[in-house]
C-alpha cells in the first residue's frame, strides 16, 4: 500500500473531480489499469473503492478523475472534501480495460475515465487510426475532458445527450437505433463502459446487429 499526497485537486465538471497525486518512486502500471483507493483517515482508510488511472505510466505524477456522489455519503463523498496536501491510500493495482486494437468506444457518463489513458497513449504514439468514440451524457455540462477528446479524436468523437433541455433538442440515447444509424460496420471491436444497464443494453444491441461476442471488450 502507498500513501499518496494530493498535489492538486479541482472539479472539472459540476460533479467530477481531478486528483493529481505524488507518484511513488519506481512505481509502474499499465495503461487501462486501476487501483483501489481510500481516504487516509482512521474511519475511512479501510473503505477502498476502485478507480482507473487517467494518467500514463511515463508521467511524473499520478492522475485519477473521479465522479463525486455526494448523495451517497460514501467514499467519493469523502474524496470530494479533500484538498491539496491531504492523503489518499493506494491499495492493490489491477487490470480493467486492455487495448486490443482499433474499434469503437462506447462510454456513458463517468465510463469515459477508463478510456482516457488509452486515448492519451494512442495519441502520444500517433496511433489513433480506426478509433472512434460515442459518448453519452445527460447534458453537455456533464461531459468529462470534452476539449481534449475533441483534439484527440476530431470528427471520430460524437456526443449523445439524453436531457439537454434546450429549444430544438431531440433526446437521443446510445441504443440499437442510434448504433444502426451511426455505425456502418459491426464486424469490428467495441469497447463499452458505463452504468450496468448501459453496458448490458449496448452489448445486447451490438450482438443483435451482428457484432461478435469475442469482439466486445467490457469492464
PyMOL commands that set and color helices and strands:
alter all, ss='L'
color gray80, all
select helices_A, chain A and resi 70-72+75-81+109-124+140-142+146-156+176-182+196-208+213-215
alter helices_A, ss='H'
color red, helices_A
select strands_A, chain A and resi 2-11+16-22+33-39+49-52+61-67+87-95+103-108+131-137+157-161+189-193+216-218
alter strands_A, ss='S'
color yellow, strands_A
deselect
rebuild
show_as cartoon
